[in-house]
């Protein structure tokens, strides 16, 4: 199944995330990643959702999200024409291998955010492949903990989510 990224512009108000996530839950749709943040206009937030499915499935998800009153616009981001980034923190048992771990961090442009006598914690940003590649290389050194954010994404070029703001079913409320 193909991974798909939807960008959802919503009114920045309490309960919106619950309503959007609840729509997925009620319909049995699984969310692979979810990221939310306020936009340059504090009245709006942007939700980036990653789901797996074919084109028909993603179109159905989009239509269901668009029915929520708090949703201003929904955009399916083209994977080959978008900038997508995630972030991860990776805690590694360093010990005698500290130099090798730091060299790997440098190669992947990861930042050292914490260091102790026995561990190194790295921060890496990039696409999922880059993050996973570094994590796999750190396993032999003793990868102790990882945490990863969901994707944030924007379409390349001049297109913005604001051009998707006109919806035909805006006044419909779906519970």
C-alpha positions as CSV (number, residue, x, y, z in Angstrom):
1,X,0.0,0.0,0.0
2,X,1.2,3.5,-0.9
3,X,1.8,6.1,1.8
4,X,-0.2,9.3,1.3
5,X,0.1,12.7,3.0
6,X,-2.8,14.9,3.5
7,X,-2.5,18.5,4.6
8,X,-5.6,19.8,6.5
9,X,-6.1,23.5,7.3
10,X,-8.4,23.9,10.2
11,X,-9.7,26.7,12.5
12,X,-7.4,26.9,15.5
13,X,-9.9,26.2,18.3
14,X,-10.3,23.6,21.1
15,X,-11.5,20.1,20.0
16,X,-10.6,20.3,16.3
17,X,-7.9,17.6,16.5
18,X,-10.2,15.3,18.4
19,X,-12.9,15.7,15.7
20,X,-10.5,15.1,12.9
21,X,-8.8,12.1,14.6
22,X,-12.3,10.8,15.7
23,X,-13.4,10.8,12.0
24,X,-10.5,8.4,11.3
25,X,-11.4,6.2,14.2
26,X,-15.1,6.0,13.5
27,X,-14.5,4.9,10.0
28,X,-11.7,2.4,10.8
29,X,-9.1,4.4,9.0
30,X,-5.6,4.0,10.4
31,X,-3.2,7.0,10.9
32,X,0.5,6.3,10.3
33,X,1.6,9.8,11.5
34,X,-0.1,12.9,12.7
35,X,1.5,16.4,13.2
36,X,-0.3,19.6,14.2
37,X,0.9,23.1,14.4
38,X,-0.3,26.7,14.2
39,X,0.2,28.4,10.9
40,X,1.5,32.0,10.2
41,X,-2.0,33.1,10.9
42,X,-2.8,32.2,14.6
43,X,-6.5,31.7,13.6
44,X,-5.6,28.5,11.7
45,X,-3.7,25.3,12.4
46,X,-2.4,22.8,9.9
47,X,-2.7,19.0,10.5
48,X,-0.4,16.8,8.4
49,X,-1.7,13.2,8.3
50,X,0.0,10.2,6.7
51,X,-2.2,7.2,5.7
52,X,-1.6,4.1,3.7
53,X,-4.0,3.2,0.9
54,X,-4.8,3.4,-2.8
55,X,-6.1,6.5,-4.6
56,X,-9.8,5.6,-4.0
57,X,-9.2,5.2,-0.2
58,X,-7.4,8.5,0.0
59,X,-10.1,10.3,-1.9
60,X,-12.7,8.9,0.5
61,X,-10.6,10.0,3.5
62,X,-10.3,13.5,2.0
63,X,-14.1,13.7,1.4
64,X,-14.9,12.7,5.0
65,X,-12.4,15.2,6.4
66,X,-13.9,18.0,4.3
67,X,-17.3,17.4,5.8
68,X,-16.1,18.6,9.2
69,X,-17.2,22.2,9.9
70,X,-13.8,23.2,11.4
71,X,-11.9,22.2,8.3
72,X,-11.1,25.0,5.9
73,X,-9.2,23.0,3.2
74,X,-7.7,19.6,2.5
75,X,-4.9,19.0,0.1
76,X,-3.4,15.6,-0.9
77,X,0.3,16.3,-1.3
78,X,2.0,14.9,-4.3
79,X,4.8,12.7,-3.0
80,X,7.1,13.6,-5.9
81,X,6.5,17.4,-5.6
82,X,6.5,18.1,-1.9
83,X,9.0,18.8,0.8
84,X,8.5,16.4,3.8
85,X,10.5,16.2,7.0
86,X,10.3,14.3,10.2
87,X,12.4,14.5,13.3
88,X,13.7,11.8,15.6
89,X,15.7,11.6,18.8
90,X,17.9,8.5,19.1
91,X,19.7,7.5,22.3
92,X,22.7,5.3,21.8
93,X,24.9,3.5,24.2
94,X,28.3,5.1,23.3
95,X,30.9,3.9,25.7
96,X,34.1,2.8,23.8
97,X,32.4,3.5,20.4
98,X,31.6,7.1,21.0
99,X,33.9,8.3,18.1
100,X,32.2,6.0,15.6
101,X,28.7,7.1,16.8
102,X,29.7,10.8,16.4
103,X,31.1,10.1,12.9
104,X,27.8,8.5,11.9
105,X,26.0,11.5,13.3
106,X,28.2,13.8,11.3
107,X,27.6,11.8,8.1
108,X,23.8,12.0,8.5
109,X,24.0,15.7,9.7
110,X,22.5,14.7,13.0
111,X,23.0,17.0,16.0
112,X,24.2,15.8,19.4
113,X,21.7,17.1,21.9
114,X,22.8,15.3,25.0
115,X,25.9,13.4,26.0
116,X,26.8,11.5,29.1
117,X,29.6,9.1,30.2
118,X,27.7,6.2,28.6
119,X,25.2,7.6,26.1
120,X,24.8,10.0,23.2
121,X,21.4,11.4,22.2
122,X,21.1,12.5,18.6
123,X,18.6,14.7,16.8
124,X,18.0,14.0,13.1
125,X,15.6,15.7,10.7
126,X,14.8,14.4,7.2
127,X,12.6,12.0,5.4
128,X,11.7,8.7,6.8
129,X,14.3,6.8,4.8
130,X,17.2,9.0,6.2
131,X,16.0,8.6,9.8
132,X,15.5,4.8,9.5
133,X,18.9,4.4,7.8
134,X,20.7,6.1,10.7
135,X,18.7,4.2,13.3
136,X,19.6,0.9,11.6
137,X,23.3,1.8,11.6
138,X,23.2,2.6,15.3
139,X,21.6,-0.7,16.3
140,X,25.0,-2.5,16.6
141,X,26.3,0.2,19.0
142,X,23.3,-0.2,21.3
143,X,20.3,1.9,20.2
144,X,18.5,2.3,23.6
145,X,15.6,4.5,22.8
146,X,14.0,6.3,19.9
147,X,11.1,8.7,19.4
148,X,10.0,10.1,16.1
149,X,7.6,12.9,15.1
150,X,5.1,12.8,12.4
151,X,5.8,14.4,9.1
152,X,5.5,18.0,8.3
153,X,5.1,18.7,4.6
154,X,4.5,21.5,2.0
155,X,4.0,21.2,-1.7
156,X,6.9,22.6,-3.7
157,X,6.4,25.7,-5.8
158,X,3.8,28.4,-5.7
159,X,0.8,26.2,-4.8
160,X,-0.6,26.5,-1.3
161,X,-3.3,24.9,0.7
162,X,-5.2,28.2,0.6
163,X,-6.2,27.6,-3.0
164,X,-8.2,24.5,-1.8
165,X,-10.3,26.6,0.6
166,X,-13.5,26.6,-1.4
167,X,-15.5,23.5,-0.6
168,X,-18.9,22.5,-1.9
169,X,-20.0,20.7,1.3
170,X,-18.9,23.3,3.8
171,X,-22.1,23.6,5.7
172,X,-22.6,19.9,6.2
173,X,-21.8,18.7,9.7
174,X,-20.9,15.0,10.1
175,X,-20.7,13.5,13.6
